[in-house]
Amino acid sequence: MVEAINYLATLGSHRTSIDAAMIRQGEDAAIIRTTLAHENRSILLELQLNRAEKNKAQVNQSTAKLRDFPQYISTVMFAPEDLMLIRGEPANRRRFLDEMIVARIPRLAGTLADYERVLKQRNTLLKSVRPQDAKEGDLSTLEIWDDRLVELGTVIVSERRRFIQDVHALLAQAYQAIAGEDHQIELKYQASIEGQDKEQYEKNFRDAINEARLQEVERGQTLFGPHRDDVELRLNDLPAKGYASHGETWSFALALKLSSARLLRSESIVGDPILILDDVFAELDSSRRQRLAQAIGDFEQIFITAAVEADVPGELMQQVFHVKRGTIEVVA
């Protein structure tokens, strides 16, 4: 259920990159249907995930584009997989950044989808080009994709950096709220291309792919752009990856999510983002459980999953549901 809610806002699952993995075994499709309400307005979102064809979407029973859904719903999910934000590969951190910039500016869902399409097309072309063509400069088709790649990539990196700058101001407070300790927290965007501002970055991006033309053709892949970037996470002036303890890693990951939720709340005109805590309390000691509960308790709507009810702080147990064999039962 929480995976379905989060999918509508982020256009992906927090546990798998394959849509088919969310469709019940033996079925050809899965349907997510929800009504969103704010003040006196409500809206119906419907999504059909298909195994053999493109996914379909409707808004108020009219055909719509799936990429439009983030403009209607915003979520922040806390999950055990969040440890990979600190300990995992750069792809985990890039995905987090992209989910947050879409939550801030929903139309960027289209920008990200277009960038992935252009990147795929460009890589396919690079694999088909002969090194001799690159040496002779006969790459007019590739240059068309270059322009689009630079245009879209510049927008993505600019918004990622803006998010990091804005969330950074809230991060230390969020970490203290969860860990009960005051530590120095730092985020630094690590770009495959440098550039102090948007114009300089765009120029450097274009120069970089022109200079690496032969190398890209030989390797058959695009070597520069937002798909190659990362974020350095530092705790007390040391890389959190490898140096932070298990408890510090959890606190850092949760602080990233909490500060993101607070940033989205401060910018929203349609209420708080929906918070989703997927079996998180089981991973935390009692003190962190209590502090996290206090930190999120004033958000408008929170969904929490747990295998053991006792893991969830009592003040968050406003409405309880039991899920048994795929059936949801309301507990009085």
C-alpha positions, 0 to 999 in steps of 0.5 A: 500500500505504501509503495503504491502511494509513493509510486504516484509521487516519485514514479518509481518504487523504493525497493525495485527499479522494475515496474513488473516486480510490483504486479502480482504474480500471474497477473498482466497488470496492477492498478493504483487508484487514490483520491487526494483531498485538500480543503474543499477540492478532491482529485482522483488519480488512477494508474495501470502498470502493465507487463506487456505495454506502456503504463496508463494514467488517468486524472479524474477519469480523463487520460493523462501523462504519468509524468504529471502525477507529481504535481498532484501528490508529494511524499517523503519515504523513510525506509531501511533502504535509506542506509544506502544513501550513505553507504551505497553507490552514487546511483542511490544518492542521484535518485534521491536528489531527483525525487526531491527536485521533482517534488519541488518542481513537478515538471522536472519529471518530464525533464528527467525522463527526456534526459534518460531518453536522450542519454540512451539514444546517444549511447546507442549512437556512440556504440555504432560510430567508428573511431575513424569517423570521430577522428575525421569529425563526421558526427553531425547526427551525434551533435544533435543529441549533444545539444539536447543532452547539454540543455537538459543536463544543465537544468537537472544539475542546477536544480540538484545544486539548489536543493542541496543548498536549501536543504543543507540549512535544515540538515544540522537541526534535523540530525540533532532532532533525531540523534540528540547530538550536535554534529557537523553535517556537510553535503557537497555536490560532486559534478563530473563537470565543474561550473560556478553558474548555469552558463559556465556549467553549460559551456564546460559540459559542451567543451567536455564532450567535444574533447572526449569525443574519441574516448566516448566512441571507443567506450560506447558511453557518455562520460559526462553529465548528471548521470555520472555525478554524486554527493559527498556526505560528511560527518564531523569533517570525515566521509560518512561512508566508511567512518560513520557508526551504524547509529550515526548512519541511520541518523544521517539518512533520517535527517536527510529525509526529515530536512527534505520533508520540512523544506517541501512543507515550507514551499507547499501551497497545498499542505504537507508532503505525505510522510511514509515510514516503511518498517523504519522503527524496527531498525532504531533504538528506543531513543531514536524512535522517540525522537523521530516520532516527536520530529514528525508528529506535526505533519498532516498525514503519516503512513507507518508500516511495522511487523510488530505494533510495539515498535511504533511509538504510541503517539503515532498510533492514531489509526491501526490497520492489520494486513493479512494475506493481502487483505486490510482490516481496520482495527477499532 
